[in-house]
Each structure stands twice: as structure tokens, then as C-alpha cells.
Amino acid sequence: MFTYFYAWICIILRIRRILIFLLTKIQLFKMQKLAFLFLTLMSGILPAQQLAQLEIARKHIQQHAVEWNLKTDDVKDLLISSEAVSEKGITYLYLNQAYNGIPVRNAMMSVIIKDGKVVSDAHNFVSDIASKINSKTAAITPDAAILKSASHLNISIKGKPVLQTRTDQGKLTFYFPE
């Protein structure tokens, strides 16, 4: 009985993680709110408090966007990196800035929420990101990047890297066949 229960909990947590990932990919904020609400009501997997915390963080970002010199496009595509709640009920949200669904390297924000209010924030989002992007597609493939990096570091590699796994967050793992 315990094994069955444990397996069921693991499945629910995996589904929750996938749903959160998919919802962060939705471009339109209103669609994201409706999708979160729908999934919260229909599945019972996403707690209403999580929706409320994300909503508080988004409103905080919108209120301070001008002060932080951020445009609407700079913060419309945010990815939830992680979330933690302390024993005292303080929520720690970690967000990544993205452009067209592609995470911007080191463009992150932490938001601390207590009693429904943001008590602390820190970010290094890129302002006017659209003007800083010179291409809508990758200039180099991941496997080519590995080979160029190895060459730059004078590391000899035999063969071409092969994609082994890809996580829900887009992390790629490669291996080199013998």
C-alpha cells in the first residue's frame, strides 16, 4: 500500500513540474493566469497559494518596471526557476528572464514575499532586451559550441558529441561515443 501511495505522489509531483514548465512558456500573461486557475481547479495539483504568490511577484515587477528601466517586453516572458516556502510562511520566488522562450544567461530575479507583500527583491534583468538581440535563431548548435569551447581550451576531442538527455528546463546532456 505504501509503495502504491509513494508512486502516486511521485507521479503527481512530476505532472505538477511539467505543468509549471509548460505554463511558464505561455507568452500572454492573461492566458497564463487563466491556465493556472484552470489547472488549479481541475487537477488539484497546483495550490492556490502558489498562484497568488506568482501574481504578487508579477504585480510588483509591473509596478517597478519604469523605476528599473524595464520595458513590457523585458518582463513578459519570465520563467519560474524555483520556489521555496519557509516554515514561517515566507515565500522565495526565483525567476529567470527569457526572450522568445529562451532563457537569458544570468538574468535572474529573487522575490521574497511575506504576508502577501514583497519585502525584498533583487534582479539583474537586461533592459530593452529586444534591441540587444541580433538574431532570432541560435548562431551555433549546442554540439558545435562544445567542440569550439574544447578547441579554445586546447582540449583534443575525438568524435562529435551526441545528445543524451534534455530536461524540462532545456538543460542538455551530451556524451561522446567511443
GIQUIHU-V957634 format. One record per residue. N is the residue number from 1. RES is the residue in one small letter. SS is DSSP state (H for helix, E for strand, - for the rest). OMEGA is omega as a letter, one per 30 degrees, with the letter a starting at -180 (none if undefined). Layout:
N|RES|SS|OMEGA / N|RES|SS|OMEGA
//
This chain:
1|m|-|a / 2|f|H|a / 3|t|H|l / 4|y|H|l / 5|f|H|l / 6|y|H|l / 7|a|H|l / 8|w|H|l / 9|i|H|l / 10|c|H|l / 11|i|H|a / 12|i|H|l / 13|l|H|l / 14|r|H|l / 15|i|H|l / 16|r|H|a / 17|r|H|l / 18|i|H|l / 19|l|H|l / 20|i|H|l / 21|f|H|a / 22|l|H|a / 23|l|H|l / 24|t|H|l / 25|k|H|a / 26|i|-|a / 27|q|-|a / 28|l|-|a / 29|f|H|a / 30|k|H|l / 31|m|H|a / 32|q|H|l / 33|k|H|a / 34|l|H|l / 35|a|H|l / 36|f|H|a / 37|l|H|l / 38|f|H|a / 39|l|H|l / 40|t|H|a / 41|l|H|a / 42|m|H|a / 43|s|H|a / 44|g|-|a / 45|i|-|a / 46|l|-|a / 47|p|-|a / 48|a|H|a / 49|q|H|l / 50|q|H|l / 51|l|H|a / 52|a|H|a / 53|q|H|l / 54|l|H|l / 55|e|H|l / 56|i|H|l / 57|a|H|l / 58|r|H|l / 59|k|H|l / 60|h|H|l / 61|i|H|l / 62|q|H|a / 63|q|H|a / 64|h|H|a / 65|a|-|a / 66|v|-|l / 67|e|-|a / 68|w|-|l / 69|n|-|l / 70|l|-|l / 71|k|-|l / 72|t|H|a / 73|d|H|a / 74|d|H|a / 75|v|H|a / 76|k|-|a / 77|d|-|a / 78|l|E|l / 79|l|E|l / 80|i|E|l / 81|s|E|l / 82|s|E|l / 83|e|E|l / 84|a|E|l / 85|v|E|a / 86|s|-|l / 87|e|-|a / 88|k|-|l / 89|g|-|l / 90|i|-|a / 91|t|E|l / 92|y|E|l / 93|l|E|l / 94|y|E|a / 95|l|E|l / 96|n|E|l / 97|q|E|l / 98|a|E|l / 99|y|E|a / 100|n|-|l / 101|g|-|a / 102|i|E|a / 103|p|E|l / 104|v|E|a / 105|r|E|l / 106|n|E|l / 107|a|E|a / 108|m|E|l / 109|m|E|l / 110|s|E|a / 111|v|E|l / 112|i|E|a / 113|i|E|l / 114|k|E|l / 115|d|-|l / 116|g|-|a / 117|k|E|l / 118|v|E|a / 119|v|E|l / 120|s|E|l / 121|d|E|l / 122|a|E|a / 123|h|E|l / 124|n|-|l / 125|f|-|l / 126|v|-|l / 127|s|-|a / 128|d|-|a / 129|i|H|a / 130|a|H|a / 131|s|H|a / 132|k|H|l / 133|i|-|a / 134|n|-|a / 135|s|-|l / 136|k|-|l / 137|t|-|l / 138|a|-|l / 139|a|-|a / 140|i|-|l / 141|t|-|l / 142|p|H|a / 143|d|H|l / 144|a|H|l / 145|a|H|l / 146|i|H|a / 147|l|H|l / 148|k|H|l / 149|s|H|l / 150|a|H|l / 151|s|H|l / 152|h|H|a / 153|l|-|a / 154|n|-|l / 155|i|-|a / 156|s|-|a / 157|i|-|l / 158|k|-|l / 159|g|-|a / 160|k|-|l / 161|p|E|a / 162|v|E|l / 163|l|E|a / 164|q|E|a / 165|t|E|l / 166|r|E|a / 167|t|-|l / 168|d|-|a / 169|q|-|l / 170|g|-|l / 171|k|-|a / 172|l|E|l / 173|t|E|a / 174|f|E|l / 175|y|E|l / 176|f|E|l / 177|p|-|a / 178|e|-|none
//
